[in-house]
């Protein structure tokens, strides 16, 4: 969730939250975090958190969004602008503390990350953290080769900077390996019911199954941003300046991280008309850009895992769209169309 999607003047926190919640038939994220979807009560909880953890009350809201967590851009009574991100209770304190330490390290290294100001601290049924609000740049179109290359270079820089912390890290893997006979884990949102929507998803599942059979653990373990995509990165010109959603840090095999990222780096869900999926050539270009940035090509065995994680990620995202009832089988720029056009050829990234 990009922390820059806002107008310059703060609005009423209750009203901003209320407008967002009005767009959901059921506020699953808020129900998980707070046990309710009452905008006034959520605003009160945010104000109390800021007073307790940051030493100032809330003057107004810059934005409020929720998808996996809930994030609020706030102007405090002392004039500071901050971003507070609340997490669902499935995120442990130990995990979020490690994320905060790593984000703080990247911030001190001036590598994309806003400074951590507070937390993780108790909030609702889980925890929340606060970071500095930044607004230095614009979201760019990653279908442009120069933007794609900058994203690949940025991710390589993050992986390199965090390499001393890999061995002791306890962050979860990005790709959830399933037990034998099971294709999908629990979807990331209650909006998606894969079991109830299996009909006419057979071709998607076939790609995922073929990919799953290639999940051999090859390549070095790294720490990297697991949702590294255009929507989460700000640019000045063609230079990446800031990035958000640092609770997406994961410990994963490098080929798996790059395969997953190659599927999503173009995505910008704030723009509905945007082509969210890359073409197969664009995905291959991202992998090549990353290899150039790290100064070494993946081995043949590593490329198998890159392709497997790319194909599985495309299939997962297509499955989410299918579960929503979207008819995207032949719609250009969608993950479902990638399945239609390439099928198991997606494995050969």
N, C-alpha and C positions, 0 to 999 in steps of 0.2 A: 504494500500500500504506500504510494508515494506521499511523502509528507509535505508536498508543495502545491497540492491541488486546492487552491483557496483564493478568494479575493483578498484585498489588502485590509479591509475593515472587518473587525470581529463582529459576530452577531450573537444573539441570545443563545447560550449553550443549550437550554431546553428546546428551543425552536429548531436549532440545527440538528440535534439528535432526533427530534420528532419527525422532521422531514425525511431523514434517512430511514427511520423505522417504518414510515408510511409506505415505503417501496417494497416491503417484505410482507408476504402473506403471514409468515410466522418468523419472528426474530430468533432463529436458532442459536446464533452466537451469544446474543444477550441473555437468552434463557440459560445457556450453559454457564455463563460468567456470573450472572446476577440472580438467576432464578425467576426473572420477570423481564418485561419489555417496557417498563414505565420510564419515559424520557425524563421526567422530573426527578425521579429517584436516582437514575443513572447520572444525571448532571450533579446531583448532590454528592454522590459517591466520588465523582471526579474532583469536585471542589474540595472535599475532605482530604482526598489523597494529596492534592497539590499543597494544601495548607500544612499537612503533616510532613510530607517528604521534601517539599521545596520551599516551605516557609512563606507562602503567599497564596492568597485566594485567587479565584478566576474572575477576570473581567469580562471575557467573552470567548466565543468559539470561532476558529478559523475554518475548521472542517470536522466532520465525523464520518467514519466509514467502518464497515465490518465485513469480514469474509471468513477468515479462519480465526483471527483475533479481532479486537475492536480498537481502533486508533482514533485519537482526538487531537487536533491541533488547537492549542489554547493560548490566549493572551492572558498573562497573570496581572494581578493588581499592581505589581511593581514594574510593569512594562515589558518583562521578559516574554518571549514567545517560545513555547515548548511543545513537544509531542509526547503524549502519554499513550502507551500501548498496553491494553489489557489482554491477558491470555486465558484461554479456557483451562479448566483444572487438570487436563491431561498433561500439561507442561509442568515438569517438576521444578522445584526451587533450585536444585543442583544444576540442572540443565540450563536454566535461565541465568544463573549466576555465572556459568562458564561463558555463555553468549555475551553477557555484559563485559566480562574481562577481555574477551577477544575483540569486541567492538571498541572498547576503550583503547586497546593496543593499536588498532587500525586508525582510530581518531588521532592518537598521539603521533602516529606515523604519517598523518595527513593523507590517508589513503581511503577516500570516499566516505568514511563513516562519520556521522555527527557524534559529538561528545555525549557520553552517558551522564546524566545529571542525578539520577536517583533510581533505586531499585536494583533488582526486583524486590518488591515489598508486597505484603498481603493486600489484595483488592478483590472484593466480591468473593467468589468461591475459589479463586486462584491468585495470581500475582500480576502486578503491572510494573512497568519501567517507564522512566522519563528520559528523553534526550533533547538536545538542542534542536530548535526549529531552524531549518536552512531552506533557502529559496534562491540559490545561486545558479540558475541555468534553466534549461528547457528539456522536455522529453523529445527525443528525435526518432526518426523512422529507421529501425534496424534492418529494413529491406535494402537500405543504401549500403553499399560495400564498405565505405569509410566508417560508418557508424558500427556496422557489424564487426569490423576489425578492432575498433576501439573497445567494444564490449569484450571481445576475446582477450585483448591485451590487459584490460582491467581485471578480468577474472584470473588470468595468469599471475598478475601482480599480487592479488589477494592470496592465492595459493602459496606463492613464494614467501610472502610476509608472515603467514601463519604456520609455515613449516616447522619452526621450533616447538610448536605446541601440540603437534599431532600425536606424539607417542603417549602423552598423559591424558589426552582428550577422552571424554566419555560421551560426546555428542552422538546422537543416533545416526544411522546410515540414511542416505537419501532414498535409495531403492530398497523397498521393503521386500525381502526375500520370503516367499511363501512356502509353507510345508508342502510336501509331495501331494499332488492331486488337487491343490487349491490354486486358482489363477489370480484372484484379486484379494487384497486385504479390505479392511473397512474403508470406504471412500472418505475423503477429507471433509466432506460436508454431508449433513443429513438431507440435503436436497437431492442426493443421488442414491437410488436404490438399484444396484446392479442386478440383484437376483430377480427382482420383479420386472426388469426390462431386458431380459435375455433374448426375447424374440427379435429376430432380424438384426442381431448384433453378432451373428456367428462369424462373419468375416473379420470383425474387430478382434474377437476372442482368439481366432486362429492366429493372427499376427502376434498377439500377446503370448500365446502358448509357445509359438516357435521362438520368440525372443527369450522367454523364460528358460528354455532348454540351453541357452548360450550364456547363462549367467556365471561363468567360471570366474573365480576371484583372482584376477590378474591386475598388475599395475600397482604402483605405490599408493599407500593411504595418504590422503590429503584432507585439509580443512578448506571448505569453500562455501560460497553463497549458493544455496540450493534453489533459489528462485531468481536467478540473474537474468533479467529481461528488460526490454526497453522501458517499460512502464515504471520501473523502479530506479532508473538511473537518469540523472540530470547532466546535460551537456552545455558547455560554452563553446560555440562553434562545433567542431568535431572532436573536442576533448571532453572526456567524462570527468565530472567534478564531484558530484555527490551521489550517494546511493542509499536506499532505504531497505526496510524489511530484513534487518540483520538477525532476527530470530530464526531466519531460514538457514543459518549456518549449520553445516553437517560435516561429519567425518565419513569419508567415502573413498572408494577406489577412484583414482583420477580418471580412468576411461569411463567409468559409470557417471561421474559428475559431468563430464563433457558431453556424453551422449544425451543425458537428460537435458542439459542446458541447450544443446543444439536444437532440440525440439521446440523450445519455448522462448528463445532470445528475442524473437520478433514481436512477441505478444504485448499488447497494450489494451487491456479490457476497458479502459476509460473511453476508448473510441470504438463504438460499435461497428462502424463501417470499415475499420482497419482490417487488413488481412492478418489474422492472428498467427497463422501457421507459416513457417518458411516453406519455400519450395525445397525439393530434395537437393538441388544444386546449391541453394543458399545454406542449407544445413551442412553440406560437405564443405562449403566455403568457411563456415564458422570453425569447424574442426581444423581445417588447414590454417586459419588465422591463429588459433590457439597453439597449434604445434609450432608455428613460426615464433610466437611470443615466448614460448617456454624454451625454444632453441633446440628441440628434439622431436622427431616424429614418433608416433606411437608404433609399437611393434605389431606384427601381424596378429598375435594373440590379443593384444590390447585393442586393436581395431575391431575384433569380433565383439568384445564387450561394449565398445563405443556404439556399434551398430545395434546390438541387442537392447541396450538401455534407451537409445533413440527410438527404436521401433516400439518398445513396451510403453514408453512415455507418450508417444503419439496415440497408441491404442487406448491408453488410460484416459487421455483428454477427449478422444473421440467417444469413448464410452460414457463420459460425463455428459457430453452434449446429447448423446442418444437417450440417456436416462431422463434428460429434461424434455424429451419429445421433439428436439430440433431436427429438422429434415435437411441435413447438410451433405448428403451422400455425394452430390455432384457440385456443391457450391464451392467455387474457387476460393482459396485462402483459408480453408478450414481443415482441421485435423481429420475429420471424417472423409473429406475428399482425398487426402493423402493416402488413406487406407484403400479407397476405391481405385485410385490411379496406380498405386504401387504395390499394395498388398505386402507379401513377405519380402519383396524387393527393398523395403525399408531397412531390412537387416544389413544390407550391403552399403552402409554409409561411407 
